[in-house]
Amino acid sequence: MPDSQPQPPPSSSSPGPADPGSLLLCGAHLTDGRTVDVRLSGGRIEAVGTAGSLTGDGTRACGSRVDLGGYLLLPAPAEPHAHADTALSADDRDGPVSYAAEDVQRRATEAALLQLGHGATALRAHVRVGDVQELNALAAVLQARRSLRGLTELTTVAMPRLLTGVAGADGLAVLRDALKMGASVVGGCPDLDPDPTGYVEAVLEVASEHGCPVDLHTDATDPARLSRLAAMAGGLRPGVTLSPCGGLGRLPADVAARTADQLAAAGITVMCLPQGGCGGAERRGTAPVRLLRAAGVRVAAGSGALQDVSNPVGRGDPFEAAYLLASRHGLRPEDAYDCVSASARAALGLPEVRVEAGFPAELLAVRGERLASALSLAYSRIVVHRGRVVARTSAVREYCDSAATAELGLPRQGRGELS
């Protein structure tokens, strides 16, 4: 999917008669403190107005409505770094992970739906190609993609193991076949090839031939290698992404800063994995996000491993990634959420989303009034993709009756009584 610059939306006009097929989101909080109604139609945000202003003109119904009182409405996050072929395989204790087509398709579909429930309406999945599985795992993930159409957007990254030397010839052939089959991004792990620089050169050449993005796994422990990569990739369109780059945080401060400047100059995106590593990373650790952002590097955040051998407890939750960036790495809640929403979407070449007329209706409502509290306790969620609700998660916390809750008037969601 090509990288694109966000385009300005059409100018909004005064609210007109509602489309019978439209969806009205009523009484939602926005991060700027307003409470609004939002009307969606044709997969886009048609109008945003003060609460109660978009309920129709009295002669025409407004279509379906969703009451978002008590919810914060946000641009939907995206999942820019997942491993669909191995997701949810941690419990396969009877032997190696199965790459049978039906098993991979089931895991990929279930994982995508799990991440959709968290709010991610777009997903980039890294899939191994070549070796024993050849193109079977990719074919299964592409089948899952077709079955998920209308619910979430899933794109695939083809990841060959070797691309240099005699063995690399087969990898190059499989990589080109993967792109013909439907993979839309060229990826891989240059650190695992005997000639990492040659691997990167091969990836960039294939990507240039097909006009597709590049998404590489690297620990980024070798600044000289990163400098060469930045020099080779600089200016490549539609873009280059590196992840998880945890090794940058272990470099001397001056070396890391110089490397960050080189990555920024080359327009390379760094995809950090604050929830844990993945099979393509040899060591754990999160990239130095504040240093990278200060240098002008676009930093996005992904989930990495989702309950596989690399991280058997991975959640695949963008809100947890943002929470960790805020709590552990000192980002403001707004900047932390940007890493899993606006920056993640930009890294995937997706159009910008704002809660404004004219923008795509890719939205997430979470219970709460402020972003900071939502990052902490975003249990209840309503997910909107292409202008319709595609997932709901409802969490209710109840307490038994007590003098404390009665006397202080504390909020209580539950209606029943606990015995």
Secondary structure, 3 states (H helix, E strand, C coil): CCCCCCCCCCCCCCCCCCCCCCEEEEEEECCCCCEEEEEEECCEEEEEEECCCCCCCCCCCCCEEEECCCEEEEECCCEEEECCCCCCCCCCCCCCCCCCHHHHHHHHHHHHHHHHHHCCCEEEEEEEEECCCECHHHHHHHHHHHHCCCCCEEEEEEEECCCCHHHHHHHHHHHHHHHHHCCCEEEECHHHCCCHHHHHHHHHHHHHHHCCCEEEEECCCCHHHHHHHHHHHCCCCCCEEEEECHHHHHCCHHHHHHHHHHHHHHCCEEEECCCCCCCCCCCCCCCCHHHHHHHCCCEEECCECCCECCECCCCCCHHHHHHHHHHCCCCCHHHHHHHHCHHHHHHCCCCCCCCCCCCECCEEEEECCCHHHHHHHCCCEEEEECCEEEEEECCCCCCCCCHHHHHHCCCCCCCCCCC
